[in-house]
Amino acid sequence: MAANLYDRSVSDHEYVQRVRRHRPSALLPLVAASSARWKEDSFWHSPYKKYTPWALADIARVALAYGNEHRGDGICTEKDLLHMLAAYAALDDPMLRQENTYEAFIGFMLRVSGEQLVHQESTYNALARTAALFEQTEPARALRCLKAGWDEDLLGCPLSHYVGVTMLLQVSAYQNAGRFDPAWLDQPQGRELREILPADTVRRVAEAHFVTDQPNFKAENERLRISKEPRLRRFEYNPLRGRPFLRGYGPGYLAPSSHLIASKGSPLGLYYMGVAQYGNTFAEDLGDLFEQYVGRNLREISSATVHPEIVYRDNRRSADWIVVMDNLVLLVEVKSTRPTQHMRLGVLDRTSAVRRQLTHAYKQIDTTADLIKKRHPAFTHIPDDRPLQGLVVTMEKFHTANADFQRGQHPQTDTFTTVCSAQELEHLVTLEGEAIDQLLLERQDDAMQSTYSLNEVLTGKRLGRNRVLDAGWHSYPWMQHPRLHAGAAAHGTA
């Protein structure tokens, strides 16, 4: 097959009809096996680089939402799947082509980053962060929701067991063409696993939090749609993110997109579950914990002094953390926020959504910088003889937040400020062989690099271990079983 089967743009309708030719029972196992085979970044080595996780996940969504068992002859080949992937790659974006404006370009970039870049997060960071954040970070104030026993109430098991189930399902899917069969737990080779994860816990948690069927998927897919615009359909939320396994497609459970499993055990996955059950109280508690978690990471910077927020006039507060280094003072504001679904779709209210979510952080940084420069009595212990920079740390990545077209939507401030994710900060604090303050100052002076994500400036740099993450990872029970830990490491999680 030619690398570009379609030498033209493909409409969403044509693509959906191409997928619907095949019965879900024939197509989904093939999608699942391909997703497991081309895991992590290996999809760039797949035939014609077409087996991307976002394309496979959407083919599965279309099959579940619009397919039925009365079409075709029950046969679906690898060539058929490659045709569908080629059609997906050729999907047009008529909103960009027809409007042909800079605003349309901004919407296109937001859609593409939301579609593709979310698949480039580290599984190890995400799962290690769960224990490090929820179990090893001390809150600065009394929590109302995240009290002792919250994990049993929300998850039906201890947090470590829930992450263990996530790991088990992920590794099983990778090794078994996207499948996990609970019957495997009772086999002799499952003895070591049963010692750390009771079989009934695995079955109960999987059913409660990871598994769905086609009727429920279809209903959820329709309920969660926020735009009836067919050109935006593929950028909408995919319910496989909430429940990545299906029953009814052969023995046990089938994961059409193995890439979506690990995020269920991440702080972000727990956030959505917690808010659904407890409301905003869970989000506020998590925000408090996340602020302290960021402080733990900042203290990993060698030869830096980290100050917590400063309370000054009328009980007003500075930026959350002030990091004093030899050549730079870094003002850090923590936001446990995440891009809205409207922002991911690049619809008209995207810029106001960005502004609402990040404006306070920018203003807090600039106000703190001004107080330092003016030598407010509460800030005299912070030196004013070196440059000031701002850093907004978010729990989930805002992929284009530093780009010129996004910066124009942020408040105009005098303090150069970068938006970074928790994962980027976790990498930054491990920099070896050169000073972090010097790296950040050089990035500010580089007209191009200053508009990229923080990850870009770390590319090719020597990074050490993050002790905060390692402590979280080593707290999990499978670390006491070297063979099980080796199996996890072999699948890119350690």
ABEGO torsion letter per residue (X at the ends): XBABABABBBBAAAAAAAAAABBAAAAAAAAAAAAAABBEAAAAABBGGABBAAAAAAAAAAAAAABBAABEAGBBBAAAAAAAAAAAAABBBAAAAAAGBAAAAAAAAAAAAAAAAAAABBAAAAAAAAAAAAAABBBABBBAABBBGAAAAAAGBBAAAAAAAAAAAAAAAAAAGGBBBAAAAABAAAAAAAAABBAAAAAAAAAAAABBBAAAAAAAAAAABABABAAAAAABBBAAAABABBBGBEBEBBBABAAAAAAAABAAAAAAAAAAAAEAAAAAAAAAAAAAAAAAAAAABBGBBBBBBBBBBGGBBBBABBBBBAABBBBBBBBABBBBAAAAAGBAAAAAAAAAAAAAAAAAAAAAAAAAAAGBAAAAABBAABBBBBBBBBABBBAAAABAAAAAABBBBABBBBBBBAAAAAAAAABBGBBAAAAAAAAAABAAAAABBAAAAABGBBBBBBAAAAAAAAABAAAABAAAAAAAAAAGAX
